[in-house]
Amino acid sequence: MLRETKSRNTGKMFKMLLLPIFILVLAASAFAQEHYTEGNARVVSFYRTNPGQFDNYMKYLRANFLPQQEEVKKQGLVLDYYVLLNQPSNPDDWDVAIGFIYKSFGDALDYNQNDEDKMKEIQAKHFKTQDEDKMQEMTAKRFDMRTFLGVKYIREITLKPMN
């Protein structure tokens, strides 16, 4: 009997602690939504071109990235893509960023076999081969042109007017 009472009290205590936390999380979420409407998700990769390689990297992007991304966009795998340039403020700062716009973080981050198959088709058509090793070999030169610095996942928002 003592065990049953102790077990019941533990369950009540757990519920009493969990309920306020749940309410606080909901309230914080609702409060944030009061100020803005969520928009598209962006995935932005940041690079630093190696000394003397900026022009070569731009040529590489024009010849390889651009045609593939136009097809990726046409097939609805992304809403849009873009390239940003930055004047680096220090040796570790980025000078080229490549971004992709998706409807949601789910579209950006969740694996989808159908999307993967479409991407492979686009790459095979561009590089004129199905051989992934050959494609990797053809694209490897970009690693000599730039250094990958990181990626950011960003949410676009639209501010709501004050009432």
Summary of the structure (lengths in Angstrom):
residues: 163
radius of gyration: 23.9
end to end distance: 58.2
largest distance: 79.7
contacts: 379
relative contact order: 0.20
helix: 53%
strand: 25%
